[in-house]
Amino acid sequence: MSAVPVVLAIQDTTEFNLSHLSATVGLGYGSANYSNWRGFIMHSLLAVTPEGLPLGVLGMKTWVRRAEEFGKRHQRSTRSVHEKESVKWLEGLAHLAALKKRCAEARLVCVGDRESDLYDLFAAARPAGVDWLIRASVNRRARHPEGYLWDTVQATAPLGSSELLVPARGNLPQRSAKLTLRCAKVRLRPPIKRARGLPEVEVFAIHAIEDMPADGVDPIEWMLLTSVETSTLDELLERLAWYARRWTIESWHRVLKSGCQIEARQFGSLERFVRATALFAVISWRILYATMLARIDSDLSCEVLLQPVEWRALYCHTQHTTQLPKQTPSLQQAVLWVAMLGGYLNRKNDRPPGPTVLWRGFLVLHEVSKMYRLFRQNE
C-alpha cells in the first residue's frame, strides 16, 4: 500500500448460509425473510488500487444475529449508531486512520455502497489523507435554496457526458448508455431527529444519470458523495472509476464462497468457521490477485506470485519434462498453466481465465509442488 499513491479501501458485508448444518452451534439468523435461516455475517475491508489490483485484506468482522433479536427491527431506530450493526462502517474508517500511520504517502479512500450512506460517517473525525467515497441512498437535507441533495445537484449545469457499456442481463441485451455528469459542493444538514448532536458537513456530490434509456429499461443513476475535492470533469470521471472498483470485493466474496466453498465445510461450531474464514480470506485474495495481476501486467516474472519451487514444479508438470527453462516464465504464462490445471481449455475465443479455474489449479499445484520437493530434495 505504501508503494502506490491511492489505495481504495472497499467495505462490504456478506452472509454465509449454513442452514443445512443443523448440528453446528453458535449460528444466528440472517437478512432473509424466514426464521429457519442459520449462519453468520462478515463485514470486510479490501485494499484495491485504482487499476483494480487487490493488495490484500485489511480487516474482517464477523458476528451473528441472535434468535432473541428476530422480529425487533422496528426498535433499531431508537438506538444510537454505536448500538447498531451500522457501526461497522465507522470502525472501518477508524481502521484506515490507524493504518495511515504506516502508509504516510498513500491516500486511503474508504469506498462503500448505498448501505454505507451514514451521516455519522460523513461527520466522523479522520486524519489528513484518509477520505471516503459513498454511493448515496438518502435525499438528505441541504443548506441550499433547493433544500435537498438531489435537487441541489441537478440544478447545476452539466460538466459533460460519458459513454458506458452496460453488459447483458437476463433478457436485456448489451447496450451503450450515455450518461450526463454533474458535480457540486453541497453542505448537508444532519437528520432532523439528531440535528443537535451532529454538525453540518460539506461534501462533493457527483451525479451521473442515463439520457433517454430504451423503453422498459430503468435509467442508470449514481449519486456519489465524497470528501475528496472534485470540481473538474477529469476529477469527476476519476471518482466514478474509483467507485466502479467496488465490484472487486464482490468478486473476492465469490471466490471465498464458490472457490474456497466456506458454506460447504462442516466445522461444527461458529468459532471454527470464523477461524477458517480468516485463513480462506487470504487464500481468496491471492487467487484474485493472480487473476488481476496477470491481466494488468502480463510481462512480469512469475516469481512475483510463485515461489521458485512452485513455478519449477508447474513447468515440469505441464511441459512433461525434467529440464528447467533458461529463463523464468512470465506471469501470464504461469497463470495460464495454473488455470489449465484447473480445467481451463485455452481455446481461441475463450475469455481470460477467472478465479474459479485458478482456485482449482492452485489446489493441483499445491500437490504437484509437494511431490516436486520430494523428488528433488537430494539435488
C-alpha positions as CSV (number, residue, x, y, z in Angstrom):
1,M,0.0,0.0,0.0
2,S,2.8,2.4,0.8
3,A,4.1,2.0,-2.8
4,V,1.0,3.4,-4.5
5,P,-0.4,7.0,-4.3
6,V,-4.1,6.0,-3.9
7,V,-5.5,2.9,-2.1
8,L,-9.2,2.2,-2.4
9,A,-10.3,0.5,0.8
10,I,-13.6,-1.1,-0.2
11,Q,-16.0,-2.1,2.6
12,D,-18.8,-4.6,2.1
13,T,-20.9,-7.1,4.0
14,T,-21.8,-10.7,3.1
15,E,-23.7,-13.6,4.7
16,F,-22.8,-17.2,5.0
17,N,-25.7,-19.6,4.8
18,L,-25.2,-22.7,6.9
19,S,-28.8,-23.7,7.3
20,H,-28.0,-27.2,6.1
21,L,-25.7,-27.8,9.1
22,S,-28.3,-28.3,11.8
23,A,-25.7,-29.6,14.3
24,T,-23.4,-26.5,14.0
25,V,-23.6,-24.5,17.2
26,G,-23.4,-20.7,17.7
27,L,-25.2,-19.6,14.5
28,G,-27.8,-16.9,14.1
29,Y,-30.4,-15.6,11.6
30,G,-29.8,-13.5,8.6
31,S,-31.4,-10.9,6.3
32,A,-33.7,-13.5,4.6
33,N,-37.4,-13.2,5.5
34,Y,-37.7,-16.6,7.1
35,S,-36.8,-17.8,10.6
36,N,-35.0,-21.1,9.7
37,W,-32.0,-19.3,8.0
38,R,-28.9,-20.0,10.1
39,G,-25.4,-18.7,9.5
40,F,-23.1,-15.8,10.2
41,I,-22.3,-12.4,8.8
42,M,-18.9,-10.9,7.7
43,H,-18.0,-7.3,7.1
44,S,-14.6,-6.9,5.4
45,L,-12.2,-4.3,4.2
46,L,-10.3,-5.0,1.0
47,A,-7.4,-2.8,-0.3
48,V,-7.5,-2.3,-4.1
49,T,-5.5,0.0,-6.5
50,P,-7.5,2.3,-8.8
51,E,-6.4,0.0,-11.6
52,G,-8.2,-2.9,-9.9
53,L,-5.4,-4.9,-8.4
54,P,-6.3,-6.2,-4.9
55,L,-3.5,-5.5,-2.5
56,G,-4.8,-7.5,0.5
57,V,-7.4,-8.0,3.2
58,L,-7.2,-5.1,5.7
59,G,-9.8,-6.3,8.2
60,M,-12.7,-8.6,8.9
61,K,-15.5,-8.5,11.4
62,T,-17.8,-11.5,11.9
63,W,-21.0,-11.7,14.1
64,V,-24.3,-13.5,14.3
65,R,-27.8,-12.1,14.9
66,R,-29.2,-13.9,17.9
67,A,-32.6,-15.5,17.8
68,E,-34.0,-13.3,20.6
69,E,-33.4,-10.3,18.3
70,F,-35.5,-11.7,15.4
71,G,-38.5,-9.6,14.6
72,K,-37.3,-6.5,16.5
73,R,-36.1,-4.5,13.5
74,H,-38.5,-1.7,14.2
75,Q,-36.8,-1.0,17.5
76,R,-33.4,-0.2,15.9
77,S,-34.4,3.4,15.1
78,T,-34.3,4.3,18.8
79,R,-30.7,3.1,19.2
80,S,-27.5,5.1,18.6
81,V,-25.3,4.1,15.7
82,H,-22.8,2.5,18.1
83,E,-25.5,0.1,19.2
84,K,-26.4,-1.0,15.7
85,E,-24.6,-3.1,13.0
86,S,-24.1,0.2,11.1
87,V,-21.1,0.9,13.4
88,K,-19.1,-1.4,11.1
89,W,-18.7,1.5,8.7
90,L,-17.3,3.8,11.3
91,E,-15.0,1.0,12.6
92,G,-13.7,0.5,9.0
93,L,-12.9,4.2,8.7
94,A,-11.2,4.2,12.1
95,H,-9.1,1.2,11.0
96,L,-7.9,3.2,8.0
97,A,-7.0,6.1,10.3
98,A,-4.7,3.7,12.2
99,L,-3.2,2.2,9.0
100,K,-2.4,5.7,7.8
101,K,0.5,5.9,10.2
102,R,2.1,3.1,8.4
103,C,1.3,4.4,4.9
104,A,2.2,8.1,5.2
105,E,2.4,8.8,1.5
106,A,-0.7,6.9,0.3
107,R,-4.1,8.4,0.2
108,L,-6.6,5.9,1.6
109,V,-10.1,6.2,0.3
110,C,-12.9,4.3,2.0
111,V,-15.4,3.1,-0.6
112,G,-18.9,1.9,0.2
113,D,-22.3,1.2,-1.4
114,R,-25.7,2.6,-0.6
115,E,-25.8,0.8,2.7
116,S,-22.9,2.9,3.9
117,D,-24.8,6.2,3.4
118,L,-24.5,7.1,7.0
119,Y,-24.4,10.7,8.2
120,D,-22.2,9.7,11.2
121,L,-19.6,8.5,8.7
122,F,-19.6,11.9,6.9
123,A,-19.1,13.7,10.2
124,A,-16.5,11.3,11.7
125,A,-13.1,12.7,12.6
126,R,-10.3,11.4,10.3
127,P,-6.7,12.3,9.7
128,A,-5.4,14.0,6.5
129,G,-5.0,11.6,3.7
130,V,-8.0,9.4,4.8
131,D,-11.1,10.0,2.8
132,W,-14.4,8.4,1.8
133,L,-16.5,7.8,-1.3
134,I,-20.0,6.6,-0.8
135,R,-23.0,6.0,-3.1
136,A,-25.9,8.0,-1.7
137,S,-29.3,6.4,-1.0
138,V,-31.0,9.2,1.1
139,N,-32.1,12.5,-0.4
140,R,-30.7,14.5,2.6
141,R,-31.5,18.0,3.6
142,A,-29.1,20.6,2.2
143,R,-28.2,24.2,3.2
144,H,-29.1,25.5,-0.3
145,P,-32.2,27.1,-1.8
146,E,-33.3,23.8,-3.4
147,G,-33.5,22.3,0.1
148,Y,-32.3,18.7,-0.7
149,L,-29.3,16.9,-2.1
150,W,-30.7,15.7,-5.4
151,D,-32.4,19.0,-6.3
152,T,-29.3,20.9,-5.4
153,V,-27.0,18.9,-7.7
154,Q,-29.5,18.7,-10.6
155,A,-29.9,22.5,-10.5
156,T,-26.2,22.8,-11.6
157,A,-25.1,22.8,-15.2
158,P,-23.7,19.5,-16.6
159,L,-19.9,19.2,-16.7
160,G,-20.0,16.8,-19.6
161,S,-21.1,13.3,-20.6
162,S,-19.7,9.8,-20.8
163,E,-20.5,6.5,-22.6
164,L,-21.0,3.4,-20.5
165,L,-21.1,-0.1,-21.9
166,V,-23.8,-2.0,-20.0
167,P,-23.4,-5.8,-20.0
168,A,-26.3,-8.1,-20.9
169,R,-28.6,-9.0,-18.0
170,G,-31.4,-11.5,-18.2
171,N,-33.4,-10.9,-21.3
172,L,-31.9,-7.5,-21.8
173,P,-29.1,-7.3,-24.4
174,Q,-25.8,-5.5,-24.0
175,R,-26.2,-1.7,-24.7
176,S,-24.4,1.6,-24.6
177,A,-25.7,4.2,-22.2
178,K,-24.9,7.9,-22.5
179,L,-24.6,9.5,-19.0
180,T,-24.9,13.2,-18.2
181,L,-22.4,14.2,-15.5
182,R,-22.8,16.8,-12.8
183,C,-20.8,17.8,-9.7
184,A,-21.4,20.3,-6.9
185,K,-20.1,21.1,-3.5
186,V,-23.1,20.6,-1.1
187,R,-23.5,21.5,2.5
188,L,-25.6,18.7,4.1
189,R,-27.7,19.2,7.2
190,P,-28.0,16.4,9.8
191,P,-31.1,14.3,10.1
192,I,-33.9,16.1,11.9
193,K,-34.1,13.7,14.8
194,R,-30.4,14.2,15.6
195,A,-29.9,17.8,14.4
196,R,-28.5,18.9,17.7
197,G,-25.9,16.1,18.0
198,L,-24.2,16.3,14.6
199,P,-22.7,19.2,12.7
200,E,-23.4,20.2,9.1
201,V,-21.0,18.6,6.6
202,E,-19.7,19.8,3.3
203,V,-19.4,17.1,0.7
204,F,-18.6,16.9,-3.0
205,A,-21.6,15.3,-4.8
206,I,-21.3,13.6,-8.2
207,H,-24.3,12.8,-10.2
208,A,-24.5,10.5,-13.3
209,I,-27.8,9.7,-15.0
210,E,-28.6,8.0,-18.3
211,D,-30.2,10.1,-21.0
212,M,-33.1,8.7,-23.0
213,P,-33.0,5.0,-21.9
214,A,-34.8,2.5,-24.1
215,D,-38.4,1.7,-23.4
216,G,-38.9,-0.5,-20.5
217,V,-35.3,0.0,-19.2
218,D,-34.7,1.8,-15.9
219,P,-32.1,4.6,-16.4
220,I,-28.7,4.2,-14.8
221,E,-28.3,6.7,-12.0
222,W,-25.4,7.2,-9.5
223,M,-25.2,9.8,-6.8
224,L,-21.8,9.6,-5.2
225,L,-20.7,11.6,-2.1
226,T,-17.0,12.1,-1.3
227,S,-14.7,14.0,0.9
228,V,-12.1,14.2,-1.9
229,E,-12.3,17.6,-3.7
230,T,-14.0,17.2,-7.1
231,S,-14.7,20.1,-9.3
232,T,-13.4,19.3,-12.9
233,L,-14.7,16.7,-15.4
234,D,-11.4,14.7,-15.2
235,E,-11.7,14.5,-11.4
236,L,-15.4,13.5,-11.7
237,L,-14.5,10.7,-14.1
238,E,-11.7,9.5,-11.8
239,R,-14.2,9.3,-8.8
240,L,-16.6,7.3,-10.9
241,A,-13.8,4.9,-11.9
242,W,-12.9,4.6,-8.2
243,Y,-16.4,3.6,-7.3
244,A,-16.6,1.1,-10.2
245,R,-13.7,-0.8,-8.5
246,R,-16.1,-1.6,-5.6
247,W,-17.2,-4.7,-7.6
248,T,-13.7,-6.1,-6.8
249,I,-14.9,-7.0,-3.3
250,E,-17.9,-8.8,-4.8
251,S,-15.5,-10.9,-6.9
252,W,-13.5,-11.6,-3.8
253,H,-16.6,-12.8,-1.9
254,R,-17.5,-15.0,-4.8
255,V,-14.1,-16.7,-4.7
256,L,-14.4,-17.1,-1.0
257,K,-17.8,-18.8,-1.3
258,S,-17.7,-20.6,-4.7
259,G,-13.9,-21.3,-4.8
260,C,-13.0,-21.9,-1.2
261,Q,-16.5,-23.2,-0.5
262,I,-16.8,-22.0,3.1
263,E,-20.5,-22.9,3.2
264,A,-19.7,-26.5,2.2
265,R,-17.4,-27.0,5.2
266,Q,-18.5,-28.9,8.3
267,F,-16.5,-27.4,11.2
268,G,-19.2,-27.9,13.9
269,S,-19.1,-24.5,15.6
270,L,-19.2,-20.8,14.7
271,E,-15.7,-20.3,16.2
272,R,-14.1,-22.8,13.8
273,F,-16.0,-21.3,10.9
274,V,-14.7,-17.9,11.8
275,R,-11.0,-19.1,12.1
276,A,-11.3,-20.9,8.8
277,T,-12.8,-17.9,7.0
278,A,-9.9,-15.7,8.1
279,L,-7.5,-18.2,6.5
280,F,-9.5,-18.7,3.4
281,A,-9.9,-14.9,3.0
282,V,-6.1,-14.6,2.4
283,I,-6.2,-17.6,0.0
284,S,-9.1,-16.0,-1.9
285,W,-7.2,-12.7,-2.1
286,R,-4.1,-14.5,-3.6
287,I,-6.3,-16.1,-6.2
288,L,-7.9,-12.9,-7.2
289,Y,-4.6,-11.1,-7.1
290,A,-3.1,-13.7,-9.5
291,T,-6.2,-13.2,-11.8
292,M,-5.9,-9.4,-11.9
293,L,-2.2,-9.0,-11.9
294,A,-1.8,-11.3,-14.9
295,R,-4.2,-9.0,-16.8
296,I,-2.7,-5.7,-15.7
297,D,1.0,-6.5,-16.2
298,S,1.5,-9.8,-18.1
299,D,5.2,-9.3,-18.7
300,L,6.2,-9.6,-15.1
301,S,8.2,-12.6,-13.9
302,C,6.0,-15.3,-12.4
303,E,8.2,-15.1,-9.2
304,V,6.1,-12.1,-8.2
305,L,3.4,-14.7,-7.5
306,L,5.0,-18.1,-7.2
307,Q,7.9,-19.4,-5.2
308,P,10.8,-20.9,-7.2
309,V,9.8,-24.4,-6.2
310,E,6.2,-23.7,-7.3
311,W,6.9,-22.4,-10.8
312,R,9.5,-25.1,-11.4
313,A,7.1,-27.8,-10.4
314,L,4.4,-26.2,-12.5
315,Y,6.7,-26.0,-15.6
316,C,7.9,-29.6,-15.3
317,H,4.4,-30.9,-14.8
318,T,2.7,-29.0,-17.6
319,Q,5.6,-29.4,-20.1
320,H,6.2,-33.1,-19.3
321,T,9.9,-32.6,-18.8
322,T,12.6,-32.6,-16.1
323,Q,14.6,-29.9,-17.7
324,L,14.1,-26.4,-16.4
325,P,13.9,-23.4,-18.8
326,K,16.8,-21.0,-19.1
327,Q,14.6,-18.0,-18.3
328,T,11.9,-17.7,-15.6
329,P,8.5,-17.9,-17.3
330,S,6.3,-14.8,-17.5
331,L,3.4,-14.3,-15.1
332,Q,0.9,-14.5,-17.9
333,Q,2.2,-17.9,-19.0
334,A,2.4,-19.3,-15.4
335,V,-1.2,-18.2,-14.7
336,L,-2.4,-19.8,-17.9
337,W,-0.7,-23.1,-16.9
338,V,-2.3,-22.9,-13.4
339,A,-5.7,-22.3,-15.0
340,M,-5.3,-25.3,-17.3
341,L,-4.6,-27.4,-14.2
342,G,-8.0,-26.2,-13.0
343,G,-9.8,-27.2,-16.2
344,Y,-9.3,-24.1,-18.4
345,L,-9.3,-25.2,-22.1
346,N,-7.4,-22.2,-23.6
347,R,-9.5,-22.2,-26.8
348,K,-9.0,-19.4,-29.3
349,N,-12.2,-17.5,-28.3
350,D,-12.2,-18.3,-24.6
351,R,-12.2,-15.3,-22.2
352,P,-9.1,-15.0,-19.9
353,P,-9.1,-17.5,-17.0
354,G,-11.1,-16.4,-14.0
355,P,-10.8,-17.1,-10.2
356,T,-12.7,-20.4,-10.2
357,V,-10.4,-22.3,-12.5
358,L,-7.4,-20.7,-10.8
359,W,-8.6,-21.9,-7.4
360,R,-8.9,-25.4,-8.8
361,G,-5.5,-25.1,-10.5
362,F,-3.8,-23.9,-7.3
363,L,-5.1,-26.9,-5.4
364,V,-3.5,-29.2,-8.0
365,L,-0.3,-27.1,-8.0
366,H,-0.1,-27.5,-4.2
367,E,0.1,-31.3,-4.6
368,V,2.4,-31.1,-7.6
369,S,4.8,-28.9,-5.6
370,K,4.9,-31.3,-2.7
371,M,5.8,-34.2,-5.0
372,Y,8.4,-32.0,-6.7
373,R,10.1,-31.2,-3.4
374,L,10.2,-34.9,-2.5
375,F,11.8,-36.0,-5.8
376,R,14.3,-33.1,-5.9
377,Q,15.2,-32.9,-2.2
378,N,18.7,-34.5,-2.7
379,E,19.7,-32.4,-5.7
